[in-house]
């Protein structure tokens, strides 16, 4: 008895999912949906920067050596000699640094980059008004469908329709032979 009710329902459900037809509808209007979209871009600028390089220190070193030698020779003997050497080293370093002079400034190109958002108008979808079977429908689509729209039609059973299924077999009906009925699964 359970099978006689389940089989027509199952058969109807299977038919509802497998019966489909491809139809074409006439597109009445297509309206693009435009949106402002932020588009990140990297913007770079180049700027020339002048830097003053450091002195090598060779002039001060050479001046200190030369000044120390001269101071040692002029200082004589004893503590005067040590004092003359110290003054010679100090004076020679200052004099040698002045003679070396400042190196020429270096000009470098500095590139600075940053990410900036630019806003562009882009079409993100289309509102499509189409006509099928004398009625007009609206749908939103990701691209413009052109002059016709392909529809996939699936028949549906309305809930307000009544179908007359055959009555279940009575208790006195013959039993099918073994193996012909579907197995009962719990």
C-alpha positions, 0 to 999 in steps of 0.5 A, a space after each residue: 500500500 505504501 508503494 502505490 502512493 509513493 510511486 505516482 508521487 515519485 514519478 511526477 517529481 522526476 518528470 517535473 525535474 527532467 522536462 525542460 524546453 529552451 525558448 527564446 524571448 524578445 528583449 524589449 529594453 536593456 538598461 545598464 547599471 553604472 556604478 562608481 568603482 574605486 580603482 587603486 593605482 600606484 602613482 610615482 614622482 621623481 625629485 632631484 635631491 642634492 646632498 653634501 657628502 662627508 669628507 674623507 678625513 685624509 686631509 686632516 690625517 695628513 695634516 696631523 702627521 705633518 704638523 706633529 712632525 714639524 711641532 716635534 722638530 720645533 719643540 726641542 727636548 723634554 716636555 716642550 717637545 711633547 707640547 710642540 708635537 701636540 700643538 703641531 698635530 692639532 694645528 696640522 689636522 685643522 690646516 689639512 682639513 681646510 686644504 682638503 676642502 668640501 667635496 662637490 655636492 651629489 645630485 640624486 634622483 629620488 623616486 617616491 610612490 604611493 597608492 591612490 584610488 581613482 574612481 571610474 564609472 563601470 557597468 556592473 550589470 544590466 536590467 533587462 525587460 523581456 516579453 514572453 508569451 504575451 507578458 513582460 518580465 524583468 531580470 538583472 543580468 551580468 551582460 547585455 543579452 542582445 535582441 533575444 534572451 534564451 529561456 529554460 522553461 520547466 513545467 510546474 504543477 500548480 498547487 491549486 490543481 487537483 489530480 486524480 490518482 488511481 485508488 490504492 489496491 484493495 486488500 483482496 487484490 493479488 500479490 505480485 510474485 516475489 522479486 517483482 516489487 521494490 525491496 522495503 528499506 527501513 
